[in-house]
Amino acid sequence: MPAIPFSTPFFVLQPRFNYHITPIFRSLSLHLSSSPFTFNVNSSSVRLHCALPQAAETESPSGGRSGALSPRPPVTGDVKKIDVNPPKGTRDFPPEDMRLRNWLFNNFKEVSRLYGFEEVDFPVLESEALFTRKAGEEIKDQLYCFEDRGNRRVALRPELTPSLARLVIQKGKSVSLPLKWFTVGQCWRYERMTRGRRREHYQWNMDIIGVPGVMAEAELISSIVTFFKRIGITESDVGFKVSSRKVLQEVLKSYSIPENMFGKVCVIIDKIEKIPVDEIKKELKVVGLSQEAVQDLLQVLSVKSLTELEERLGGSGEAIADLKQLFSLAEKFGYSKWLQFDASVVRGLAYYTGVVFEGFDREGKLRAICGGGRYDHLFSTFGAEDIPACGFGFGDAVIVELLREKGLLPELGQQIDNLVCALDEELQGYAATAANMLREKGQSVDLVLESKPLKWVFKRAARTNAERLILVGKSEWQRGMVGVKVLSTGEQYEVKLDDLN
């Protein structure tokens, strides 16, 4: 037979082929002397290396995976063990925690559906400017922000409302008002961690865009009450503190405090239950309030009834009118027992303009469960025309703490419809056939992928809460049958494969 030429250029230009074919020539060299074929294998034509490049999957610029070659990392005898814990303030979600998260999110989404809201979502990574337009907010100092490779200032979103506002502005007149949108998304804040407060959390937001009246706030509070009832929380466990930013405005206006000071004062007042009153007074004086204004403001903020507030402010202001209407609507919706007036509630975000509310646990062990209010002037801070709007945010961490405190966390084990097992190794392909037939009918199947003893199979079925055990045996399969065991009752029978439902 003529010699088969192998040229150097082929191996030089095809490193991937070189990598896979070189070991073959190592083997060939041991047998060439006895081979009936003639090969011209020149030592200069086959390049052998002690450390060959290793094919590794890397991310391509298009976002997919590339099989580009990358050098093997040097192996040293001193490999440092990685920290297996997630970064401080963040969480892993192993299966048992993921089941709880899904249960919680499904309740968020089902309540939103019941109230006719449509789901939206936004990028976790946003322009930093979206969250830094208002001075004095605590949230500015809690941003996870950086400059990307395109020299753009970006941030992991600390909340969802600015992203929603951006999307509404982007859609413009292509959407009809009012909008009723909801989302469940992850948020990031670098803050001091306490019970129920992490550096990342998921948040359920519901927002109504384009409705100026208090009916919108009443509807939103109603949706939260519906959610609480669904998960077993009652008005004896949780309540809502309700007030209006307009109360604060009326007090500040009486002392001729400039309007641009309003947001800063609200941020300070929001700390009223977090730091000593003397610190609150000091901070209010720093931003320009007189001693008299500080005293009067703190007296008004201590008011706990609408009647007393009306006596102090008079009954003609917008704040009183809005709050009276909200409490009246609460009667009609059927959740008035959940509400209480508290003038000190202002919420910490500068963009709120009217009614504000906060969900709290009545035992006082936890921080706010949820909160929201009206933000009629947010859109103009992004250069657009203002649209009346209100909404709320409801985090996933505090509510789980509350459910745990009340003994209301659901037991959520894995749930499988069928566990399918071949009784002999040669029947595993037939077991796969049975499993796929059930999956095509919409049933969940845990297919045993190895040859295992029946004792192991029954333990596996118990661990996964399988409803049925489907056994594929040789004699049964030859008759077109499989064995079925209903694990809750112990009932056993055989059934034709086509009739397996």
N, C-alpha and C positions, 0 to 999 in steps of 0.2 A: 504494500500500500504506500502511496506517496506520502512524504512528510507533510504534516500540518503546520504551517508557519504561524507563529504568534509574535507579533511585533511589539516593540517597546512602546510606541506612541499609544497603542490601544490601552495599555495598563496605566499609563501616565494620565491620560485624559478621562479615564473612567474609574475614578477612585472607589466608587461604591462597588462596582463589579470586581475591582482589584481586591477589595476587602473580603468579599464573599468567596472568590475563586482561589485566592492564594492558598488557603488550607488544602484545597484539592491537589495542588501541585506538590505540596509537602508530602501528601500521601502518594502521589504518582511517582515521586522520586524513589520510593521504596520498591516499586514494582516495574520500573521501566525495563530493567534488564531482562525480565521474563515476559514482557508484553509482546504480542505478535505485531503491534503497531509501532510505527516510527514517529517520534515527536522530536522536533528541533526545539528544545527548551534551553535557551541561553540564559545564563545567570544574569546577564544585563537586561534581559527582557522581562524578568519577573522580579519586582521590587518587594523584598520582604522587610518588614519593620518589626522591631521588638514590641513597640507600643502602637498598635493599629488604631486609627480613628474609629470611634463608635457612632453608629447611626442613632440619633436622638431626635425625638419630636420636639420642635420648637415652634413658637407662635410666629406666623407669617405676618407681614404688614397688612394683609387683607383680613386678618382676624381669625383665619383658619389654622390648621396645623401643617407644619412643614417637616419633611423627613431629612432635613439638612444634617450633615455630619458635624459633630462637635467632639472635641478631644475628651478623652476620659479624664475625670478629675484625678489628681494624684492621690494615691492611697497611702495614708500614713498610719502609723500604729497608734496615734493619739487623736481619735475622732471625738470631738466634743458633742456630748448629748444635747439635743435641743430641749428647750423648755416646752413641755407639751400642753401647758395652760394657754388659753387665748389671752390676748392683750388685756391689761387691767381695765375693768369696766365693760368688757364685752362678754359674749356668751357663745358656747357651742349649743347645738340642738340635737342631741342624740335621739333615737327613735321615740323614747318615752316623752321627752320634752317637746318633740316635734308634733306628737299626737295632741298634746295640750294646746300648743300654739295653733294648730289647724282647727281645733274645736273652737277656740276663742275667735279666730279670724272668721270662721264660718258663721258664728253668731253675729259678729259685726256686719258681715255682708248680707246676711238674711234680714236683719233689721233694716238695713239700708234699702234692700229690695222691697220690703213691706211698705216703706214710705215713698217709693217711686223714685229713688235716686239712681243715677247712672254712675258706673265706676270709671275712674280715670287714674292715670299714674304719671309720674314725672321722673327725670333722672335723679339719682342720688347725688351726683356731682353737678353743681350749679355754678353760675358766676358769683363770685364773692360779693359783688355790688348788690345783688338781690337781697342780701341780709344785713348790709351795713349802711343803709340809707337813713336810718333813724338813730340819732345820738342818744347816749345815756342808757340804752338797753343792756342788760346783763349779758344777753345772748351774743353780743358783739365780741366779748372777751372769751366766749366759750367755743368759737368756731374752730373746726379742723380745716384750716385753709393753707394753701400753698400756691406757688407759681408753677404752671405746667411747662412742658417743653416748648410750647409755642409762646412763652412769656405772658400767658393769661393768668390772672388771679382767679382761682376757683376755690370752692369750699364744698365739703360734704354738708348736705342740707341739715340744719338744726331743727327745722320745722317744715310744715308743708304748705301753709297759707300763701307765702310769697310765690312759690312755684305755681300754685293754682291761679293766682292773679296774673302771672306772666302768661299762662296758657290762655286765659280768658281774653287778655289783650291781643295775643297772637291770633286767636280765632276771629276776633272782631265781630263784624256784622254777619258772619256766616253762621252764627248760632243765635237762636231766639231766646230772649229772656222771658220768664225767669229760668235760671239754670239750677238744677238740684244735682250736685255732684258729690261723690264720696271717694275716698281712697284709703288704703291701708299700706303704709310705707315705713321704711326704716329711717330713723333720724339719728344724728350724731351731735353730741355736745361734750366738750371737755369741761366737766364740772365735778365738784366734790360729791362723792358717792355716799348715799345714805340708803336706808331701807326703801326699796321701790324706786330708787333713782340710780340709773346707770349712765355710762357714757355713750351707749347706743341703745335704742329702744325702737319698738314698732309703735306706730300711732294710727288710730282710726280717726279720720276727719270727715265730717259732713258739712257742706256749705251750701247756702242758698244765695244766689247772685241775682239781683234785680228786683227785690221786694223791700220797700222802705219801711213797712209797718211791723209792729211787734208780733204780729201773727207768725212771722218767720222764726223768731226766737222761741215762741211757744211750741212750734212744731219740732224744733230741734231738741228742746228739753224733753218733749214727749217721746222722741225716738230713743233718748238715753234711758228714760224710765222703762220703756218697753224692753230694752236690752237687759237692764237690771232684773226685771221680772222673769225674763227667760232663763237667767242663770241662777235664780233663787234668792236674789237680794231684794229686801223689802225696805219700806220707808223708815222702819225702826233701825235699820243698819246704815242707811245712807240718806243724806239730804243734799239740797242745793242752796248755797248762799247766793243771793241775788242782789244786785245794785245797778247803778248806772254811772258811767263816767261823767254824765251831765251834772250829777250832784256835786262832784269835785269842781267842775267848771263854774258852777254858780257861786260857790264859796270863793274861788280864786278871783272871779270877776268882781266880786264885791270889794276886794282889796286891790283892784287894778293891777293884778299880776298879768304880765304879757302872755299872749296865747302860746308863744314859742317855748314857754316854760312848762306848759301843761304836761307834755310827755315825760319830762324829767321828774316832775312831782309824782306822777303816777307810778313810775318805776320805784321811787323811794317808798311810797305808801304800800306798794305790793310786798315790801319786806316787813310789814308791821307785826306779823306773827313769827318772824324769823330772827329778829334782832331786838335788843332792848329799846324802849320808847325814847330814852335819852339820846340814843344813836340816831333814831328817826328825826328827832328835833334838830339835832346837830346838822344832819344832811340837808334838811329843809332850809335851814338858815344859810347854809353854804350856797344853795342855788338861788338865794335872794329873797326868801320870805321873811317878813318881820316877825318879831316875837308874838305880837297880837294875832297875826294871820295864822301862825303855827298853832297857837292855842285854840283858836276858833275852828280850824280845820280838824284838829284831833278830836274836839268835842263832837263835831258833826259825824266824824267817822266812827264814833262809839255808839251811834244811834242804831237800835235793833228793831225798830218798828216804823212802818210807813206813816202812822199817825203822828208820831213824834217828829219825824223828818218834815212832815207837812207844816207842823207848828213852827219849826225853825226856819224853813225856806219859803213858806207860803205855798198855796195850792195852785198857783198859776204857771209854774215852770214846766218845761218839757219833761224833766226828770221824773217828777211826781206823776204826770199824766201817763208816761210810758210804763212806769212800774205798776200803777193801778190797773192799767189795761192788761199787763202780763199776768198779774195775780187773778184777775177776773177770768182770763182765758184758761188759766191753770185749773180753775173750778170746772170749766166746761170740758176740758180734756180729761179731768179726773185724777190729776196728780197734785192738787193743792197742798196735801199733807207732806209732800216732799220738799216744798219751798219754804224758805225763811229769808226775810230781808236782813241784810248786813251791809251797812254803808261802807265798811272798810274794804270790801271786795272791789278791786280795780283791775286786776290782772297785770302782769308785768310787761306785756308787749305794748309798745308805744302807739300802735296803729288803732287800738280800740277807741270807739267814739261814743257809744251809747250804752245800752243794756249789757251787763257782763254777768256771768254766773260761774260757779265753781262747785263741783261735786265733792263731798267730803264724807269721811266715815264718822258716825256720831260718837264713837268711843274716843276719837281724837288720837288714835295710835299711828295713823298714816298721813302722809302729805296728800295734797289734792289728788283726787282720782281722775278728774277731767275738768275742763274749763273752756270757756268760749265767750262769744259776744259779738257785738256789731262793729264793723270796720268800714264805714261809709267812705273814708277818704284814703284808703290804701292805694287805689289805682292811680291817683294823681301823683303819688310819690315815685311812680315808675314812668311818669310823663304821659299818662293817658287821662281820658275824662273819667271822673269818678262815677262809680256805680254803687248803689246801695247794696250792702252785703253783710252777711253774718255767718258764723260757723263755730265749730268746736273741735278740740283735739282731745283724744282719749287714749292714753298710753297703755301698753300691755303689761307693764311691770307692777304697778300699784294694785291693779284689779286682781292679779294672781295672788299677791300678798293678802288682800282682803278675803278672797275665797279660801285661802289656806287658813286664815285666822278664824273664819266662820265654819270650817269643816265642810266646805261646799265644793272642793275640787273634785271633778268627776274622775272615776276610775276608767282609764282608757287603755285597755290592753290591745295588743295586735289582734286583728280579726281577719281570718281567712275563711273563704267558703269551703275550699277543698285542699286536702293534702294528697298528692298522687305519688304512689311509690311502686316501683317494679320489684317483684319478689325474686327475680333472677337477673343477673347482670345483663344477659343477652336480651332481656325484655325492656331495657331502658328506652330504646327508640319507640317502642309501642306505648310506653308510659307517656312519652312526650306527645305522641299522637292524641292520647286521651286528654292530656292537659290542654293542648291547643284547641280541641273541640269545645271544652268547657269555657276557655277564655273567649272564644268567638261568640259564645252565648252570654257574655258579660259577667261571668263568674270569676272570682279571684282564685288563683291556684298557686300553691307552693309545691313545686316539683322537686322531689328528692333526687339530687344530681349524682349521687354515688350509691354503691351497693352498701346498704346498712341493715343491721339486724332489726327485727320487728320491735324489740324493746326500745331502741333508739327512735324509731319512727313514731311510736305512740307518745314518747316524751316530747318529741318535736311537735306533734299535733296538739298536745295539751298546752305547750308553751306559746303556740301561735293562735290558740283558741279556734282551731279549725272546726267547722261544723261537721264535715264528713271526711272520712278516710277512703280513698279510692285505691284499691290494690289490684295490680295487673299481674296475674299468675299465668303460668304456661297453659294449663289445661283449660282455664276459663277463656284465655285469649284465642285458643284454637277453636273454641265454640262461638267466638265473636262476643264474649261477655267480659265484664269486669266485676270485681267484688266491691261492695259498698258497705261501710260501717258508719251509722249515724252516731256521733260521739256523745251527744247529749242524752240519748235514750239507750244506746247499746244495740239498737236494731241492726241486723245484718241481712244482706240479700245480694243476689246477683242481678245484673241488668245488662241488656244489649248495649253495646257501645253507642249506637245511633240514638238510643232512647235515654242516654245519660243527660240529665238536665240539672 
